[in-house]
Amino acid sequence: MIIGGGPGGYEAALVGAQLGGEVTLIEDRGLGGSAVLTDVVPSKSLIAVSGVMSRARKSNEMGLVYEAADSRGKPLVKVDLMKVNASVKALAKAQSDDIRHRLERDGITLIEGRGRLNGPHEVIAETATGEVRLPADYILVSVGTRPRTLPDAQPDGERILTWAQLYDIDEIPERLIVVGSGVTGTEFANAYDALGVPITLVSSQPQVLPGQDPDATKVLQALFHERGMDLVLGSRAVRAHREGNGVVVTLEDGREVLGSHVLMAVGSIPNTHDIGLTEAGVILKPSGHINVDRVSRSSAQGVYAAGDCTGVFPLASVAAMQGRIAMWHALGDAVEPFNRAEVSSNIFTNPEIATVGVTQDDIDSGRVRGIGVTLPLASNPRAKMLGFKDGFVKLFCRPSTGNIIGGVIVAPRASELIHSIAIAVAEQINVDDFAHDFTVYPSLSGSIAEAARRLHGHSIELLNQQITL
Ligand SMILES: Cc1cc2nc3c(=O)[nH]c(=O)nc-3n(C[C@H](O)[C@H](O)[C@H](O)COP(=O)(O)OP(=O)(O)OC[C@H]3O[C@@H](n4cnc5c(N)ncnc54)[C@H](O)[C@@H]3O)c2cc1C
């Protein structure tokens, strides 16, 4: 029995069926979960449009001539946000339908409704036609999270919005206030700015993307300034209310920020209440997330959990892997426990910021013995041809063996480029082997190989030191 049809749940269902299990999946909103319906798929579709828009607006620097220009001499390109929103929602729906077909084809029983545990070996599904009791050898809970809201900033779906409501607004914001500079807030601020919407980004943190690679956030923050974004950092928003045709966001120190709309991106809370978890012996963390081990087992025998509701790493890719691991483990297949060090992730801004493995902070704090090299991309020929100068490749390796243990890429399509470093981390490839493999000329990946080349020899000598070349 699987409760929740997001990536954690549906990927597990597919593996469960592949291994010969009799699988039932209960989902209360739509297959694909928040990932497909409101989070990953719509946001990345919107960001794809914003990327086209930024390239169009920059293209005059590369010699393209547009008939009309705005007051800053930039090509006059406008967005039909209603059309973009409609296409984003259609894409999400199509993806959800594809998932349904795949699950049906693989013989998985689908139930529309809300699931809850009745002990560790029974699930009760509340459906439109009543309650169904479903016995289970194993239960996988993958119920995800929902946007956190502040008591004095309740979303109304019109002007005070969560990210799930953004695609339903029927006008282009005159000024969008984004509250929260974590990944979600930063990605939306970047995307709407590129679409021509004036942005005020409010955050209690002193910088955008707290906790991310400091060099990467420096690059992005400088670009946000350059693009004219209004950054109100180190200021906690405590209230948002409507006034006339706009919204007012009140900061902790009493200052007010005015806009036409506000997006509240202040985190998520797990959907783990009222579904019989603690009664079934499942221990929750104080945050409400489910405590799991590296093979997705909860504290109750036979009950597994995967995805955002575990609070391990809020990524669709991690949810999917935790779900698969749960099934491999439960159904007796070979299983490799989840390894956080191998997770690659990406922030879909312009430029993108992709990371894998150990971080700069791990090395600076002495938690991990490693050395690093940072290579600016400004001198990369392909970057020049693409009209791109802000970004870098950073590579970390073990001082003793030269094995690659992590990396950061700030570049267009960093999400695609990080894969070679992710493989190197997972397969313990050393900088010399990595550097000896061919890359295309000219290419951004050439700089990754070059970074590995620069670490040759240094790896043994420069213990615990960061070298910037
Ligand atoms: C704006 C945004 C952008 C993001 N972009 C990315 C990205 O680019 N890449 C990435 O890897 N991650 C991204 N994420 C994170 C990603 O969305 C989550 O990690 C992913 O959705 C987690 O999957 P899940 O299966 O745990 O939960 P979900 O996708 O939330 O699915 C859980 C499902 O369970 C259902 N459910 C809940 N309770 C019950 C119940 N009792 N009975 C039945 N059904 C129930 C819910 O309705 C939901 O449909 C993004 C998140 C946000 C907010």
The ligand as a MOL file (V3000), in Angstrom:
LIG
                    3D

  0  0  0     0  0            999 V3000
M  V30 BEGIN CTAB
M  V30 COUNTS 53 58 0 0 0
M  V30 BEGIN ATOM
M  V30 1 C 8.3490 25.5460 -6.3750 0
M  V30 2 C 9.1160 24.2630 -6.2180 0
M  V30 3 C 9.9820 23.8570 -7.1990 0
M  V30 4 C 10.6880 22.6620 -7.0580 0
M  V30 5 N 11.5630 22.2970 -8.0390 0
M  V30 6 C 12.2740 21.1450 -7.9130 0
M  V30 7 C 13.1810 20.7470 -8.9270 0
M  V30 8 O 13.3930 21.4540 -9.8970 0
M  V30 9 N 13.8210 19.5630 -8.7920 0
M  V30 10 C 13.6170 18.7450 -7.7140 0
M  V30 11 O 14.2200 17.6640 -7.6320 0
M  V30 12 N 12.7590 19.1030 -6.7290 0
M  V30 13 C 12.0910 20.2790 -6.8020 0
M  V30 14 N 11.2110 20.6450 -5.8190 0
M  V30 15 C 10.9810 19.7110 -4.6970 0
M  V30 16 C 9.9840 18.6390 -5.1220 0
M  V30 17 O 8.7700 19.2470 -5.5110 0
M  V30 18 C 9.7160 17.6860 -3.9800 0
M  V30 19 O 10.9540 17.2160 -3.4950 0
M  V30 20 C 8.8600 16.4990 -4.4450 0
M  V30 21 O 7.5930 16.9540 -4.7880 0
M  V30 22 C 8.7630 15.4620 -3.3330 0
M  V30 23 O 8.0000 14.3930 -3.7790 0
M  V30 24 P 7.0700 13.5670 -2.7630 0
M  V30 25 O 6.6330 12.3660 -3.5130 0
M  V30 26 O 7.7610 13.4100 -1.4880 0
M  V30 27 O 5.8400 14.5390 -2.4540 0
M  V30 28 P 4.7660 15.2690 -3.3510 0
M  V30 29 O 5.2440 15.5430 -4.7260 0
M  V30 30 O 4.3400 16.4190 -2.5160 0
M  V30 31 O 3.5830 14.2240 -3.4480 0
M  V30 32 C 2.8630 13.8080 -2.3280 0
M  V30 33 C 1.4370 13.5410 -2.7390 0
M  V30 34 O 0.7650 12.8850 -1.6700 0
M  V30 35 C -0.5570 13.3740 -1.6020 0
M  V30 36 N -1.0680 13.1170 -0.2580 0
M  V30 37 C -0.7610 13.7650 0.8970 0
M  V30 38 N -1.4050 13.2290 1.9310 0
M  V30 39 C -2.1530 12.2110 1.4340 0
M  V30 40 C -3.0260 11.2790 1.9980 0
M  V30 41 N -3.2500 11.2330 3.3110 0
M  V30 42 N -3.6470 10.3890 1.1920 0
M  V30 43 C -3.4180 10.4000 -0.1460 0
M  V30 44 N -2.5830 11.2620 -0.7510 0
M  V30 45 C -1.9420 12.1580 0.0340 0
M  V30 46 C -0.3960 14.8400 -1.9050 0
M  V30 47 O -1.6160 15.4190 -2.3070 0
M  V30 48 C 0.6230 14.8000 -3.0230 0
M  V30 49 O -0.0180 14.6950 -4.2600 0
M  V30 50 C 10.5120 21.8550 -5.9170 0
M  V30 51 C 9.6400 22.2700 -4.9080 0
M  V30 52 C 8.9680 23.4670 -5.0450 0
M  V30 53 C 8.0550 23.9260 -3.9470 0
M  V30 END ATOM
M  V30 BEGIN BOND
M  V30 1 1 1 2
M  V30 2 1 2 3
M  V30 3 2 2 52
M  V30 4 2 3 4
M  V30 5 1 4 5
M  V30 6 1 4 50
M  V30 7 2 5 6
M  V30 8 1 6 7
M  V30 9 1 6 13
M  V30 10 2 7 8
M  V30 11 1 7 9
M  V30 12 1 9 10
M  V30 13 2 10 11
M  V30 14 1 10 12
M  V30 15 2 12 13
M  V30 16 1 13 14
M  V30 17 1 14 15
M  V30 18 1 14 50
M  V30 19 1 15 16
M  V30 20 1 16 17
M  V30 21 1 16 18
M  V30 22 1 18 19
M  V30 23 1 18 20
M  V30 24 1 20 21
M  V30 25 1 20 22
M  V30 26 1 22 23
M  V30 27 1 23 24
M  V30 28 2 24 25
M  V30 29 1 24 26
M  V30 30 1 24 27
M  V30 31 1 27 28
M  V30 32 2 28 29
M  V30 33 1 28 30
M  V30 34 1 28 31
M  V30 35 1 31 32
M  V30 36 1 32 33
M  V30 37 1 33 34
M  V30 38 1 33 48
M  V30 39 1 34 35
M  V30 40 1 35 36
M  V30 41 1 35 46
M  V30 42 1 36 37
M  V30 43 1 36 45
M  V30 44 2 37 38
M  V30 45 1 38 39
M  V30 46 1 39 40
M  V30 47 2 39 45
M  V30 48 1 40 41
M  V30 49 2 40 42
M  V30 50 1 42 43
M  V30 51 2 43 44
M  V30 52 1 44 45
M  V30 53 1 46 47
M  V30 54 1 46 48
M  V30 55 1 48 49
M  V30 56 2 50 51
M  V30 57 1 51 52
M  V30 58 1 52 53
M  V30 END BOND
M  V30 END CTAB
M  END
